[in-house]
């Protein structure tokens, strides 16, 4: 089950003793096992990058009313297996580079360019903890980063979705539908629609 969480901002290490650290925070989308507070997990969110006057700005996509992937919490073992499979699949496969050199980021799995406006995934290792902030007096959970984030291009992350019900609906650029071949080649960068899809070859 997908779980959307608040991010923790350099919170204190001491936990409120009255809060139950054994409470279930999420369910792993792969194995379905319970993920409890303070367990080591991987948080997967979705974003797009844009060039600004101050450099590259990454805007995380929110699921409210948008066809984007809902942030997911994976147990450590399942996501380790997913990432290992992704890296194995990319071995000896040349990365896709933008012909106009417009790449803003690089996929940490396949080393392909991620261009402006393209949906990609952000993988972060961390823990789910109780937040020190309690809006309206209600305790909330927060995801605490324990490592730098990893960027995963839309082609790589879609290969995870084929094995998992990842709830990812946006595979492409600017709302254009693409097939698996078109997605790998990033055909939207040069064309208004995917020429590899049977319905678009006319």
N, C-alpha and C positions, 0 to 999 in steps of 0.2 A: 504494500500500500504506500503510495506517495505521501510524503510528510513535508509540509512547509514550515520552516522554523525561523525564529528571529536570530540574527547574528549577535554573538557576544563581542563586546569591545573591551579587551584587556580586563576581564573581570578578575576579582580576587579569587585565590585558590580555596579559601575556606568556604564550605558548603553549609547551608542552613540545616541544622541537625533535625529540624522538624519535618523536612521534606524527604520523601522516600526515594533514595537513589536507585531502588530496584524497580521503579515504575517503568512501564513500557513506553518508549519514546516513539517507536516506529516499527514497521515490519519490512524485512528485506524483500524487495520485489523479485529476487531470484529464488531464494529457498523458502521464503515465507516465515522464517524464524523471527521471533521477537527480538527487538534491539532495545536494550535497557540503557538507562542513563549511565554515563561514564564509560561505556564500551567504546573501543576504537572502531571508527566507521569511516566511510567515504560519502561525502555529500556531493551530489551531482546537480548542478544548476545550468541554466542556459542563458546566453548573452549574445550581444552583437558589439562590434568594435567600430568606433568612428574617429576620424582624424579631426582634431580641434587645434586651436591656436596654442594650447598648452600641452599638446602631445596626443597620444592615443587614449581615448576615453572608452572604457568598457561599461556598457549598460546592461545590467542583468534584466532578463525578461521576466515579467510577472505573469502569473497565470490568470489574473482577473480579467475575464472577457477576451483573452487573446488565445489564439491557437498555438500555444507554446508548450514545451515540456514542463510538467510540474516538477519542482525540485524533488529529488529522491535521496533516501538514505539507504545505503547498501552496507551489509555486514562486511567485515574486513576480508574474510575468506572469499566470498562471492566476487567482490569487485577485483580482488587480486587476480582471480582466475579470468575474469573478463579482460582485464588489461593485458595479461599475459597472452591471451588468445589474439587480441587486437595487434599486439606487437609481432606475434608470429605471422599473422596474415599479411603484414606490411613488409616483412623481410624480403629483400631482393626486388621490391616493387618501387620504381622511382617516384619521388614525390611530384605532385601537381603544382607547378609554379605558374603564377599569373604572367602572361606574356607582356603585360604593360608594367610589370614590377610594382603593382599596387597592393601587395600584401602588407598588412599591418601587424599580423601576428604569425606565428608558426605553430602548426600542430605538433604537440610533443610526442605523438604516437608515430605519425607517418612523415613528419617534416614538410608537409604541404603548406602552401600559403593559406592564410585566412584573410580575406579581403574585407573592405569596409561594408558593413551591413549584412554580412553573412552570419547566419546562426551557427553558434558553436557551443560546446559544453565546457563547463568549468568543473574540474574534479579537485576536491579538497579533502585532505585527511584531517580527522579531528575527533571530537567527542561531543555528545549531546549532554548538556548540563542544565541545572536550574539557573535561570537568569536572576541577577540581583535586582533587576527592575521588575516591579509588580504593578502594572497598570490596573487601576480600579481595585487594588488590593488583591489581585488574583495572580498566583504564581504561574510563570510561563517558562517554557523550555527554550534554550538557545544553543546554537551550534557554535562551538569554539574551535577555531582553526589551530591546528598543530603543525602545519607545514605550508609551504608556498603552493599556490594553485597550479594545476596542470591544465593546459588548453587542449581540447580535443575537437578536431574539425567535424563538420556535419556528416561527412562520409564515414569516418571511423565510428562515430557514436551511433550512426544508423545501423551499423553491423551488430552493435549490442542490442538494439531494439528488435532486430530480427530474431534474436534468441529470447528476449524478455519482453513482457508487456510494459514498455518504457513510457507510454503515454506521450510520445513525441510526435507532434503533428506537422511541425514546420521543418521540412528537410532542405528547403531551397532558398533562393534569394528573391525577395520582393514578391512573394506570393505565387511564383510560377511553379507549377507541378513538374516534377522530374522523375524519371525512372532511375533504377540503380546505376545504369551505365552513365546516364547524364549527370547524376549526382557526383559520381566519381570524377568525371571530366570537368565538372563545374561549367556545364554548357551555358548556364544563364549569364556568364560573364561576357559572352559575345553575341548572344541571341536572345530574342524575346521569349522563346519557348524551347523546350527540349526537343531536338530533332531525332533523338534516339527512340522516343516513345512512338509506338505504332500509330496512334491517332494524330501525331503531329508531322508525319513524314510526307503528307500530301503537299 
